[in-house]
Amino acid sequence: MASLRSELIPKIKQFFLVGEQAPGAPSASVPPPPGPAKVAPAAPRFGPARRPRVVAIGVSTGGPTALSRLVQQFPPAFPLPVLIVQHMPPLFTRFLAERLQTLTELRVEEGGEGSTVERGRILIAPGDYHMRARRRGQQVQVALDQGPPENSCRPSVDVLFRSVLETYRGSAVAVILTGMGQDGLLGTEALKADGAYVIAQDEASSVVWGMPGAVVRAGLADAVVNLDGVMAQVLAQV
């Protein structure tokens, strides 16, 4: 019970930080990240013959707040699907999807078995399930399973990223946001090796710089930016 309490309470608190905080009000427990960093304009790296076909995002501690800010910046006609693993217990991932839907014109849903991965749709891995992208004929669909946790996580960012590699090869933008631990490191390494573009949130704007920090220290990040600079990097590639 002590172990369960120590794991769940921080996740529950950081979720309700988003749901209950008044718009524009700073958090009482977590200081707001600094304003947008001065970042050089992002330059597209993909050539016309190999544009990205998906955006895959991994995030943990501090994620609901980070995702809320990021999702608001997606343009209504965003041309790619977005797949997200947020470390969070069952049920809370559905609440998160519902919350994010109020902030964007894109469709935001908790991923379900067989959900279609398509442009303009944001799918969030449900708590306690690994989420994978798999090709079925002309479509890419979501597959869910309760295989062993990876990096003590289910859903795991590494599981999602490996499936993105299998389905899209390196035609992807991988984004690692604030979070504890290093889930996503191996998946990012594999995607990067096949040509994916990797964006990591910087330390100054992260609640915990574990996951993005691991990617940066491994030399895998093409861009290390303030949270408010992430979308410019994504849009430059699509």
C-alpha positions in Angstrom: 0.0 0.0 0.0 2.9 2.4 0.8 4.4 1.7 -2.6 1.1 2.2 -4.4 0.5 5.4 -2.5 3.9 6.8 -3.2 3.5 6.1 -6.9 -0.1 7.2 -7.4 -0.4 10.3 -5.3 2.1 12.5 -7.3 0.4 11.3 -10.6 -3.1 12.1 -9.3 -2.0 15.5 -7.9 -0.3 16.6 -11.1 -3.4 15.6 -13.1 -5.8 17.7 -11.0 -3.3 20.6 -11.3 -4.6 20.9 -14.8 -8.3 20.1 -14.1 -8.7 22.5 -11.2 -6.3 25.4 -11.9 -7.9 28.5 -13.1 -6.9 29.6 -16.6 -3.7 31.6 -16.5 -3.2 31.1 -12.8 0.2 29.7 -11.7 0.4 26.5 -9.8 0.7 26.6 -6.1 3.0 23.6 -5.9 5.0 23.8 -9.1 6.4 27.2 -10.3 5.4 28.1 -13.8 8.1 27.5 -16.4 9.9 30.5 -17.7 8.5 32.3 -20.8 9.4 31.2 -24.3 13.1 30.7 -24.8 14.8 32.6 -27.5 15.3 29.8 -30.0 16.6 30.1 -33.5 13.9 29.4 -36.1 13.5 25.7 -36.7 14.7 24.4 -40.1 13.1 21.5 -41.8 15.4 18.5 -42.0 13.2 16.1 -44.0 13.5 16.2 -47.7 10.4 16.3 -50.0 10.8 12.6 -50.7 10.5 11.6 -47.0 8.2 13.8 -45.0 7.2 12.6 -41.5 3.9 10.7 -41.3 3.3 10.7 -37.5 4.1 12.6 -34.4 4.8 10.4 -31.3 5.0 12.0 -27.9 6.3 10.5 -24.6 5.7 12.3 -21.3 5.3 11.6 -17.6 5.5 13.8 -14.4 4.2 17.3 -15.3 2.7 15.9 -18.4 -1.0 17.1 -18.2 0.1 20.7 -17.9 2.7 20.4 -20.6 0.3 18.7 -22.9 -2.4 21.3 -22.3 0.0 24.0 -23.4 1.2 22.0 -26.4 -2.2 20.9 -27.6 -3.5 24.5 -27.8 -0.8 25.2 -30.4 -1.8 22.6 -32.9 -3.3 24.3 -36.0 -6.8 23.1 -36.9 -5.5 21.6 -40.2 -2.6 19.7 -38.7 -1.7 17.1 -41.3 -0.5 14.2 -39.2 -1.8 11.8 -36.5 -0.4 12.3 -33.0 0.2 9.4 -30.6 0.8 10.1 -26.9 2.0 8.0 -24.0 1.4 9.8 -20.7 2.3 7.8 -17.6 -1.0 7.8 -15.8 -3.3 5.2 -14.1 -6.5 3.8 -15.7 -9.5 6.2 -16.0 -7.3 9.3 -15.5 -6.1 9.0 -19.1 -9.7 9.3 -20.3 -10.2 12.4 -18.1 -7.0 13.8 -19.6 -8.2 13.2 -23.2 -11.5 14.9 -22.4 -9.7 17.8 -20.8 -7.4 18.2 -23.8 -10.3 18.0 -26.2 -11.6 21.3 -24.8 -8.4 23.0 -25.9 -8.1 22.1 -29.5 -10.1 21.6 -32.7 -8.3 18.4 -33.4 -10.0 15.2 -32.2 -8.5 14.0 -28.9 -9.4 10.5 -27.6 -8.2 7.7 -25.4 -6.9 5.1 -27.8 -9.0 2.0 -28.2 -8.3 -1.4 -29.8 -8.6 -0.8 -33.6 -8.8 3.0 -33.4 -7.8 4.5 -36.7 -4.5 6.5 -36.7 -5.3 9.3 -39.0 -4.4 13.0 -39.7 -5.8 15.5 -37.2 -6.4 12.9 -34.6 -4.7 12.7 -31.2 -4.7 9.4 -29.5 -3.6 8.9 -25.8 -2.6 5.5 -24.5 -5.1 4.2 -21.9 -3.7 3.7 -18.4 -2.4 0.1 -17.8 -2.2 -0.7 -21.5 0.7 -0.5 -23.9 -0.4 1.2 -27.1 1.1 0.3 -30.5 0.6 1.5 -34.0 0.1 -1.4 -36.5 -0.7 -1.5 -40.2 -3.9 -3.2 -41.3 -4.3 -3.1 -45.1 -4.3 0.6 -46.1 -4.9 1.8 -42.5 -2.8 2.2 -39.4 -4.7 1.2 -36.3 -4.1 1.1 -32.5 -3.3 -2.2 -30.8 -3.5 -2.5 -27.1 -2.0 -5.1 -24.8 -1.1 -5.7 -21.2 2.3 -7.1 -21.7 4.9 -6.7 -19.0 5.7 -3.1 -18.0 8.8 -1.6 -19.5 10.9 0.8 -17.4 8.3 0.0 -14.7 5.7 1.7 -17.0 2.5 0.5 -18.7 1.9 2.3 -21.0 5.5 2.6 -22.0 6.9 5.2 -24.4 9.5 2.7 -25.6 6.7 0.3 -26.7 4.9 3.0 -28.7 8.1 4.3 -30.3 9.2 0.8 -31.4 5.8 0.3 -33.0 6.1 3.7 -34.8 9.5 2.5 -36.2 7.9 -0.8 -37.4 5.0 1.0 -39.0 6.5 4.3 -40.3 10.2 3.7 -40.2 12.0 6.9 -39.6 9.3 9.1 -41.1 8.3 10.4 -37.7 8.8 13.3 -35.3 9.5 12.0 -31.8 8.9 14.3 -28.9 10.1 13.7 -25.3 8.6 16.0 -22.7 8.9 16.4 -18.9 9.1 13.2 -16.9 10.9 11.0 -14.4 13.1 8.1 -15.4 14.3 7.3 -18.9 11.3 5.6 -20.5 11.5 6.4 -24.2 15.3 6.5 -24.5 15.7 3.2 -26.3 12.7 3.8 -28.6 14.1 7.2 -29.4 17.5 5.8 -30.2 15.9 3.3 -32.6 13.8 5.9 -34.3 16.7 8.3 -34.6 18.9 5.7 -36.2 16.4 5.4 -39.0 16.1 9.1 -39.6 13.4 10.4 -37.3 13.5 14.0 -36.0 13.8 14.1 -32.2 12.7 17.0 -30.0 13.4 17.2 -26.3 12.0 19.6 -23.8 14.7 21.6 -22.0 15.5 21.4 -18.3 14.3 24.9 -17.5 10.7 24.3 -18.5 10.5 20.7 -17.3 9.0 19.7 -14.0 11.4 16.7 -14.0 14.2 16.5 -16.6 14.6 12.8 -16.4 13.1 11.5 -19.7 14.2 14.4 -21.9 17.5 14.7 -20.1 18.3 11.0 -20.8 17.7 11.6 -24.5 19.8 14.8 -24.6 22.7 13.2 -22.7 22.7 10.3 -25.2 23.1 12.8 -28.0 19.8 11.9 -29.7 18.0 15.2 -29.7 17.9 17.3 -32.9 16.4 20.2 -30.9 16.4 20.9 -27.2 13.8 23.7 -26.6 11.6 25.4 -24.1 8.1 23.9 -24.0 6.7 26.8 -25.9 9.3 26.2 -28.6 8.3 22.6 -29.2 5.4 23.3 -31.7 7.6 25.5 -33.9 10.0 22.5 -34.2 7.2 20.1 -35.0 5.6 22.4 -37.7 9.0 23.0 -39.3 9.2 19.3 -40.1 5.7 18.8 -41.5 
